[in-house]
Amino acid sequence: MKDKPVTTAILRRLSPLDGLQKENLDSLVKKTAIHSLEAGRVLFREGDQKKRTVYVISGELLLLSGGEEVAVIEGGTKEAAHPVAHVIPRKVTAKARNRVEYLAIDSDLLDVMLTWDQTGSYEVSELGLDTGDQATSDDWMLTLLQTKAFHKIPPANIQAIFMRMQQVNHTTGDVVIKQGDEGDYFYVVIKGSCSVTRETPLNKDGIKLADLAIGDTFGEEALISDARRNATITMSSDGSLMRLAKEDFKSLLNEPMLKWVNKEQADEIVGNDGIWLDVRLPSEFENFHEPDAINIPLYFIRLKLGTLDKDKRYVVCCDTGRRSSAGAYILNERGFDAFVLRDGLEMSEEKE
């Protein structure tokens, strides 16, 4: 059954969504849909740990404990205005008595939006934006808030990030960052689009790696690893970017996201079905590496994200911890559970 669009009127009937400011509620509508569950199908089981905030819109949802019915949530009732069995892990199993329509919102996203909303979400005028389009401004902000990166950042940091960002306007063909330059800013596309190219010894004009649209970010690798830019970003249309200075990025966005572990902790993670992810060059990897490690060089990691398993935990490593911290940031930003080996493989080898 195809999903149905949701309306602000429906969201306003639900708690705590009814407390969101209009612009944030309008933005959430674009990211949410009404799903359906046929009679007899299970929505979630007892012990489920997936962070979803679930609401019954129509139909009857049975709540079972040990196979026994303990409650029925019927769409449109007072009980249905609140999340279903919200405690994680779930204490009950939810099963459709008849055809049920429901909403399922990422709980971390909702928590970030509520906190941001209640601690002072910012109007376009307050941020000094001039996109000429309120919807565009809402889109890039919501896209950022929706990334797993922002779920790990303290609310006060989120406010500071938005307030310290500066808007820069560009025209088609402008080079925003050039391969080989020092890193100075982290960027978010808020209007228009950009292309990403990388120069190689065999192709001085650069190979096109990706296109970036509203809400996409770039520039973080050089800031985290204190390395030079590894690609060139060029405006492929007229547009606007928000940028955050290097020191603000490191203190407000990068530090809260990285989880550092020592060699003993890393071995424990890998011993419990985790994976070593080595982001050094293949020649370095061949020289020595951790047993059963996989090798994806840092410059290649964005292109290889689709080959990694989000259900696994990764310990990202390199010689010193510098490149691996950049790799772990990229993984965490995109919803992976990644750790960084403190001090890198060189120090680990010496200690052994």
For each residue, the residues with C-beta under 8 A, 3 or more apart:
1: 36 38
2:
3: 33 34 35 36
4: 33 34 36 101
5: 29 33 34
6: 10 11 29 32 33 34 103
7: 10 11 29
8: 11 12 22 25 26 29
9: 12 13
10: 6 7 13 14 34 57 103
11: 6 7 8 14 17 18 20 25 28 29 32
12: 8 9 17 18 25
13: 9 10 18 81
14: 10 11 17 18 55 81 82 103
15: 18 19 81 82
16: 19 20 114
17: 11 12 14 20 25 28 110
18: 11 12 13 14 15
19: 15 16 114 117 118
20: 11 16 17 24 25 28 113 114 117
21: 24 25 117 121
22: 8 25 26
23: 26 27 121 134 138
24: 20 21 27 28 113 116 117 121 138 142
25: 8 11 12 17 20 21 22 28 29
26: 8 22 23 29 30 138
27: 23 24 30 31 138 139 141 142
28: 11 17 20 24 25 31 32 105 113 142
29: 5 6 7 8 11 25 26 32
30: 26 27 139 142
31: 27 28 109 142 146
32: 6 11 28 29 103 105
33: 3 4 5 6 103
34: 3 4 5 6 10 57 101 102 103
35: 3 101 102 103 104
36: 1 3 4 99 100 101 102
37: 41 43 59 61 96 99 100 101 102
38: 1 41 96 99
39: 96 97 98 99
40: 95 96
41: 37 38 95 96
42: 45 93 94 95 96
43: 37 54 61 84 94 95 96 100 102
44: 48 50 52 54 85 90 93 94
45: 42 48 90 93
46: 64 65 89 90 91 92 93
47: 89 90
48: 44 45 88 89 90
49: 88 89 90
50: 44 88
51: 88 106 107 108
52: 44 104 105 106 107
53: 83 86 104 105 106 107 110
54: 43 44 83 84 85 94 102 103 104
55: 14 80 81 82 83 84 102 103
56: 59 60 61 73 74 75 80 84 100 101 102
57: 10 34 75 80 101 102 103
58: 75 76 99 100 101
59: 37 56 74 75 96 97 98 99 100 101
60: 56 72 73 74 75 96 97 98 100
61: 37 43 56 72 73 74 84 94 95 96 97 100 102
62: 69 71 72 94 95 96 97
63: 69 70 71 72 73 84 85 92 93 94
64: 46 67 68 69 70 92 93 94 95
65: 46 68 70 91 92 93
66:
67: 64
68: 64 65
69: 62 63 64 72
70: 63 64 65 92
71: 62 63 92
72: 60 61 62 63 69 97
73: 56 60 61 63 77 79 80 84
74: 56 59 60 61 77 79 80
75: 56 57 58 59 60 80 100 101
76: 58 80
77: 73 74 80 81
78: 81
79: 73 74 82
80: 55 56 57 73 74 75 76 77
81: 13 14 15 55 77 78
82: 14 15 55 79 86
83: 53 54 55 86
84: 43 54 55 56 61 63 73 94 102
85: 44 54 63 90 91 92 94
86: 53 82 83
87: 90 91
88: 48 49 50 51 107
89: 46 47 48 49
90: 44 45 46 47 48 49 85 87 93 94
91: 46 65 85 87
92: 46 63 64 65 70 71 85
93: 42 44 45 46 63 64 65 90
94: 42 43 44 54 61 62 63 64 84 85 90
95: 40 41 42 43 61 62 64
96: 37 38 39 40 41 42 43 59 60 61 62 99 100
97: 39 59 60 61 62 72 100
98: 39 59 60
99: 36 37 38 39 58 59 96
100: 36 37 43 56 58 59 60 61 75 96 97
101: 4 34 35 36 37 56 57 58 59 75
102: 34 35 36 37 43 54 55 56 57 61 84
103: 6 10 14 32 33 34 35 54 55 57
104: 35 52 53 54
105: 28 32 52 53 109 110
106: 51 52 53 109 110 146
107: 51 52 53 88 110 111
108: 51 111 112 148 151
109: 31 105 106 112 113 145 146 151
110: 17 53 105 106 107 113 114
111: 107 108 114 115 151
112: 108 109 115 116 145 150 151 155 158
113: 20 24 28 109 110 116 117 142 145
114: 16 19 20 110 111 117 118
115: 111 112 118 119 155 158
116: 24 112 113 119 120 121 145 155 158 159
117: 19 20 21 24 113 114 121
118: 19 114 115
119: 115 116 155 156 159
120: 116 159
121: 21 23 24 116 117
122: 126 127 162 163
123: 126 127
124: 127 129 131 134 137
125: 128 129
126: 122 123
127: 122 123 124 137 162 163 165 167
128: 125 166 167
129: 124 125 137 167 190 240
130: 167 169 240
131: 124 136 137 190 191 240
132: 136
133: 136 137 191
134: 23 124 137 138
135: 138 139
136: 131 132 133 139 140 190 191 214
137: 124 127 129 131 133 134 140 141 190
138: 23 24 26 27 134 135 141 142
139: 27 30 135 136 142 143 214 215
140: 136 137 143 144 188 189 190 214 215 242
141: 27 137 138 144 145 162
142: 24 27 28 30 31 113 138 139 145 146 215
143: 139 140 146 147 214 215 216
144: 140 141 147 150 188 215 217
145: 109 112 113 116 141 142 150 158
146: 31 106 109 142 143 150
147: 143 144 150 151 333 334 335
148: 108 151 152 332 333 334 335 336
149: 152 153 253 257 329 332 333
150: 112 144 145 146 147 153 158
151: 108 109 111 112 147 148
152: 148 149 256 257 332
153: 149 150 157 158 161 252 253 256 257
154: 157 158 256
155: 112 115 116 119 158 159
156: 119 159 160
157: 153 154 160 161 252 253 256
158: 112 115 116 145 150 153 154 155 161 162
159: 116 119 120 155 156 162 163
160: 156 157 163 164 248 252
161: 153 157 158 164 165 244 248 252 253
162: 122 127 141 158 159 165
163: 122 127 159 160
164: 160 161 244 245 248 252
165: 127 161 162 188 242 243 244
166: 128 242 243 244
167: 127 128 129 130 190 240 241 242
168: 240 241 242 243
169: 130 239 240
170: 174 176 192 235 238 239 240 241
171: 174 235 238
172: 235 236 237 238
173: 234 235
174: 170 171 234 235
175: 178 232 233 234 235
176: 170 187 194 233 234 235 241
177: 181 183 185 187 218 219 229 231 232 233
178: 175 181 229 232
179: 197 198 199 206 228 229 230 231 232
180: 228 229
181: 177 178 228 229
182: 222 228 229
183: 177 219 221 222 223 226 227 228 229 246
184: 223 245 246
185: 177 219 223 243 244 245 246 249
186: 217 218 219 220 223 243 244 246 249 253
187: 176 177 217 218 219 233 241 242 243 244
188: 140 144 165 215 216 217 241 242 243 244
189: 140 192 193 194 212 213 214 215 216 217 218 239 241
190: 129 131 136 137 140 167 214 215 239 240 241 242
191: 131 133 136 214 239 240
192: 170 189 214 235 236 237 238 239 240
193: 189 211 212 213 214 235 236 237 239
194: 176 189 211 212 216 218 233 234 235 236 239
195: 208 210 211 212 233 234 236
196: 208 209 210 211 212 218 231 232 233
197: 179 205 206 207 208 209 231 232 234
198: 179 206 207 209 230 231 232 299
199: 179 203 204 205 206 207 232
200: 203 206 207
201:
202:
203: 199 200 206 207
204: 199
205: 197 199
206: 179 197 198 199 200 203 232
207: 197 198 199 200 203
208: 195 196 197
209: 196 197 198 231 302 303
210: 195 196 302
211: 193 194 195 196 236
212: 189 193 194 195 196 216 218 233
213: 189 193 216
214: 136 139 140 143 189 190 191 192 193
215: 139 140 142 143 144 188 189 190
216: 143 188 189 194 212 213
217: 144 186 187 188 189 220 333
218: 177 186 187 189 194 196 212 233
219: 177 183 185 186 187 222 223 229 233 243
220: 186 217 223 224 249 254 326 329 330 333
221: 183 224 225 227 230 298 326 329 330
222: 182 183 219 225 226 227 228 229 230
223: 183 184 185 186 219 220 226 246 249 250 254
224: 220 221 250 254 322 325 326 329
225: 221 222 298 322 323 325 326
226: 183 222 223 322
227: 183 221 222 230 322 323 326
228: 179 180 181 182 183 222
229: 177 178 179 180 181 182 183 219 222 232
230: 179 198 221 222 227 298 299
231: 177 179 196 197 198 209
232: 175 177 178 179 196 197 198 199 206 229
233: 175 176 177 187 194 195 196 212 218 219
234: 173 174 175 176 194 195 197
235: 170 171 172 173 174 175 176 192 193 194 238 239
236: 172 192 193 194 195 211
237: 172 192 193
238: 170 171 172 192 235
239: 169 170 189 190 191 192 193 194 235
240: 129 130 131 167 168 169 170 190 191 192
241: 167 168 170 176 187 188 189 190
242: 140 165 166 167 168 187 188 190
243: 165 166 168 185 186 187 188 219
244: 161 164 165 166 185 186 187 188 248 249 252 253
245: 164 184 185 248 249
246: 183 184 185 186 223 249 250
247: 250 251
248: 160 161 164 244 245 251 252 253
249: 185 186 220 223 244 245 246 252 253 254
250: 223 224 246 247 253 254 255
251: 247 248 254 255
252: 153 157 160 161 164 244 248 249 255 256
253: 149 153 157 161 186 244 248 249 250 256 257
254: 220 223 224 249 250 251 257 258 329
255: 250 251 252 258
256: 152 153 154 157 252 253
257: 149 152 153 253 254 329 332 333
258: 254 255 325 328 329 332 340
259: 328 332 338 339 340
260: 321 339 340 341 342
261: 265 266 269 315 339 340 341 342
262: 265 266 341 342
263: 266 267 341 348 351 352
264: 267 268
265: 261 262 268 269 339
266: 261 262 263 269 270 276 315 317 339 341
267: 263 264 270 271
268: 264 265 271 272
269: 261 265 266 272 274 313 315 339
270: 266 267 274 275 276 290 292 315
271: 267 268 274
272: 268 269 313
273: 312 313
274: 269 270 271 312 313 314 315
275: 270 292 293 294 312 313 314 315
276: 266 270 289 290 291 292 293 294 314 315 317
277: 293 294 296 308 314 315 316 317 327 331 338
278: 285 289 290 293 294 295 296 316 317 318 345
279: 295 296 297 298 301 316 317 318 323 324 326 327
280: 284 285 295 297 298 318 319 323
281: 284 285 297
282: 285 286 295 297
283: 286 287
284: 280 281 287 319
285: 278 280 281 282 289 293 295
286: 282 283 289
287: 283 284
288: 345 349
289: 276 278 285 286 293 295 345
290: 270 276 278 293 317 345
291: 276
292: 270 275 276
293: 275 276 277 278 285 289 290 317
294: 275 276 277 278
295: 278 279 280 282 285 289
296: 277 278 279 300 301 304 307 327
297: 279 280 281 282 300 301
298: 221 225 230 279 280 301 318 323 326 327
299: 198 230
300: 296 297 303 304
301: 279 296 297 298 304 305 327 330 331
302: 209 210 305 330
303: 209 300
304: 296 300 301 307 308
305: 301 302 308 330 331 334 336
306:
307: 296 304
308: 277 304 305 312 314 331 336
309: 312
310: 335 336 337
311:
312: 273 274 275 308 309 337
313: 269 272 273 274 275 337 338 339
314: 274 275 276 277 308 328 331 336 337 338 339
315: 261 266 269 270 274 275 276 277 338 339 340 341
316: 277 278 279 324 325 327 328 331 338 339 340 341
317: 266 276 277 278 279 290 293 324 340 341 344 345
318: 278 279 280 298 321 322 323 324 327 341 344 345
319: 280 284 323 344 345 346
320: 323 343 344 346 347
321: 260 318 324 325 340 341 342 343 344
322: 224 225 226 227 318 325 326 344
323: 225 227 279 280 298 318 319 320 326 327
324: 279 316 317 318 321 327 328 340 341 344
325: 224 225 258 316 321 322 328 329 340
326: 220 221 224 225 227 279 298 322 323 329 330
327: 277 279 296 298 301 316 318 323 324 330 331 338
328: 258 259 314 316 324 325 331 332 338 339 340
329: 149 220 221 224 254 257 258 325 326 332 333
330: 220 221 301 302 305 326 327 333 334
331: 277 301 305 308 314 316 327 328 334 336 338
332: 148 149 152 257 258 259 328 329 335 336 337 338
333: 147 148 149 217 220 257 329 330
334: 147 148 305 330 331
335: 147 148 310 332
336: 148 305 308 310 314 331 332
337: 310 312 313 314 332
338: 259 277 313 314 315 316 327 328 331 332
339: 259 260 261 265 266 269 313 314 315 316 328
340: 258 259 260 261 315 316 317 321 324 325 328
341: 260 261 262 263 266 315 316 317 318 321 324 344 345 348
342: 260 261 262 321 347
343: 320 321 346 347 348
344: 317 318 319 320 321 322 324 341 347 348
345: 278 288 289 290 317 318 319 341 348 349
346: 319 320 343 349 350
347: 320 342 343 344 350 351
348: 263 341 343 344 345 351 352
349: 288 345 346 352
350: 346 347
351: 263 347 348
352: 263 348 349
